[in-house]
Amino acid sequence: MKTYVVFGGSRGIGSSLVSVLLRDGHNVVNISRKESDENHANLSNFSLDVLDKDWNSLPDLTEIHGLAYCPGSIDLKPLRRVKVEDMEEAMGINLYGALKAIQWAYPVMRKTPNASVVLFSTVAVSQGMPFHSVVASAKGAVEGFTKSLAAEFAPKIRVNCIAPSLTDTELAGDLLRDDKRREASAERHPLKRIGQREDIAHAAQYLLGEESSWVTGQVLHVDGGMSSIRV
Ligand SMILES: NC(=O)c1ccc[n+]([C@@H]2O[C@H](COP(=O)([O-])OP(=O)(O)OC[C@H]3O[C@@H](n4cnc5c(N)ncnc54)[C@H](OP(=O)(O)O)[C@@H]3O)[C@@H](O)[C@H]2O)c1
């Protein structure tokens, strides 16, 4: 039985990851503003807003085999409406939160054999998409952060990142708010559907676990083919 920490495991991709890790018999610590809906003896919840300056309320753990940092943003707007504050906000939740999470976990993870970190980017980093400058900039930073830390932490801790395309969660709710938008989004993907939380959670489960023990510094594109093929 291993111990995994999921930042943002109360809903979306993170909640699906919590479920698959529990199903595999692991201990899971969810850290988010609200508690997870899962009721399981191996799950504990800690309340934290990652945007808060002080992170005092986190648990003392003796081992952390894996950490996934799921909080993120999708702030789409044309450049003329982008403010510096938008960039700062996106960096806050996507990059600075991940930085603080890893700094908190590092002393324990470096002593835990085969530890692994998973971060989240977006398909919009490798594919230029209109109106994505804010999120693509912040997630581009996350990808650079991933590779730097993978080098710094090798061979003790692996660090990888998943770059999803549009996935059916609350975060993407506005983009998927009616059938017409859902169908058009599905149609844009070579595999002709949008992502489900489990599609991404299973990739995270792989990167956190020992099956990926020779994989580090990677950006895994889980995106229905969006970033790599034309049909
Ligand atoms: N969904 C997509 O289409 C898509 C596409 C590309 C990339 N991604 C990336 O994939 C990752 C997961 O996305 P998702 O769609 O699952 O997001 P989501 O539905 O918004 O879920 C985010 C999770 O993070 C937590 N969270 C959000 N803000 C927080 C804060 N300030 N402090 C603490 N916890 C916070 C939320 O819990 P609480 O509200 O309880 O705090 C929730 O558990 C994100 O990094 C996102 O950018 C998603």
The ligand as an ORCA input file, in Angstrom:
! r2SCAN-3c Opt
* xyz 0 1
  N     -10.670     20.095    -18.238
  C      -9.974     20.411    -19.316
  O     -10.508     20.567    -20.438
  C      -8.488     20.592    -19.250
  C      -7.775     20.772    -20.452
  C      -6.412     20.965    -20.380
  C      -5.745     20.983    -19.160
  N      -6.466     20.797    -18.017
  C      -5.738     20.833    -16.748
  O      -5.962     19.664    -15.995
  C      -5.948     19.964    -14.595
  C      -7.218     19.435    -13.928
  O      -8.324     20.075    -14.553
  P      -9.850     19.790    -14.174
  O     -10.614     20.032    -15.417
  O      -9.993     18.515    -13.466
  O     -10.117     21.022    -13.168
  P     -11.355     21.260    -12.169
  O     -12.557     20.521    -12.626
  O     -11.436     22.745    -12.015
  O     -10.828     20.632    -10.790
  C      -9.760     21.270    -10.161
  C      -9.479     20.683     -8.798
  O      -8.533     21.583     -8.166
  C      -9.084     22.119     -6.969
  N      -8.775     23.535     -6.875
  C      -9.091     24.515     -7.756
  N      -8.686     25.699     -7.291
  C      -8.117     25.467     -6.078
  C      -7.526     26.288     -5.101
  N      -7.439     27.625     -5.262
  N      -7.031     25.720     -3.975
  C      -7.120     24.379     -3.791
  N      -7.662     23.550     -4.690
  C      -8.155     24.084     -5.820
  C     -10.593     21.897     -7.063
  O     -11.143     21.650     -5.785
  P     -11.856     22.738     -4.838
  O     -12.729     23.574     -5.698
  O     -12.563     21.881     -3.832
  O     -10.721     23.524     -4.216
  C     -10.678     20.609     -7.883
  O     -10.569     19.502     -7.027
  C      -5.809     21.491    -14.491
  O      -4.466     21.829    -14.257
  C      -6.235     21.965    -15.858
  O      -5.630     23.210    -16.203
  C      -7.819     20.593    -18.017
*
